[in-house]
Amino acid sequence: MSIAATFLGAPQPATPVPAPLSWARQIHQGFFPLVLEMSRPVEPLAIQTVAKVRQGCRLARIQAPAHVARMTEPACLSLPRRQVKVLWLRQGSAQFSQGRQVIDLQAGEWLLYEASRPYELAMSEGVDFSVMFHAVDEGDAWLQACQRLPQSPRSTTEAAKLALDMVSAALAEDVHLGSATCSAFSLSVRALLDIAMQLQGREATERRGQDAWMSLLNQAKAYLLAHLTEPDLTPDRLASELGVSRRSLYKAFEQVQEKPQAFLLRARLQRCRELLMGNLGTHRNLADLALSHGFSDAAHFSRTYKKVFGESPSQARQRRPA
């Protein structure tokens, strides 16, 4: 079953219908050798296309009903050079499929992929998007990135938005552009998108790093809560039990502006308070309670308890709920 049948929504005809002949010819012969199919019959006037060929790249903005664009193996073999493609989705949604990779794309996102390998792109109803096909050599960094790494949608913000603005301006320009101008345009768009990919790559790395620290923090907290009554529960022992360095342990707690000792003290005091105000609170010996939760003596326990809760352990025990 094609992506068109599964993604573009019911009801779907049993067999996709050809795109209007004038549009299909315009795209296939004058722009890029794509096979176009519609999910339903449409009039040519329902499709708005602006397409231009500049030195080294092809640009277009398309507004259309639901359709599928397919790059076939024979079409790929007919290309004189390898191609990469950038797609900015302005409105609607899309699903890209190439080999085993399937990517959902939403409005406000952009995608980079190799266009000289077979692929299928299913567009939703009322889609509005801009594209740039760029001819590249075998050693091109973008081509290698497309071949090496799974691609994923990126947000059209900052540098990527400026690149889209440049493409829009080039599509709106009616005069002939010289080769030097076209080369500068192409290099500028690529430079902006390189920056966008670097920024978002750095953000993704930072997020992964943040997730790792938070995972370590949660492990540390869980261990501390399970061993509150052990007097030798020190940061060094905790780090050893978790298989990390003392520095890494403190780095994890820095994510919440805290230190392991402070969390441990607060947790011990909270546990003592729960015991004092529980059903057996009146029978609790304060000295035993203090020693069993890592405090050196009852006096130290009472002072710390009052500083945190505003009352002594004895007062808390006396006013426990009936």
Secondary structure by P-SEA (a helix, b strand, c coil): ccccccccccccccccccccaaaaaaaaccccbbbbbbccccccccbbbbbbbccccccccccccbbbbbbcaaaaaaccbbbbbbbbbccccbbbbcccbbbbbcccbbbbbbccccbbbbbcccccbbbbbbbbccccaaaaaaaccbbbbbbbcaaaaaaaaaaaaaaaccccccaaaaaaaaaaaaaaaaaaaaaaaaaaaaaaaaaaaaaaaaaaaaaaaaccccccccaaaaaaaacccaaaaaaaaaaacccaaaaaaaaaaaaaaaaaaccccccccaaaaaaaaccccaaaaaaaaaaaccccaaaaaaaccc
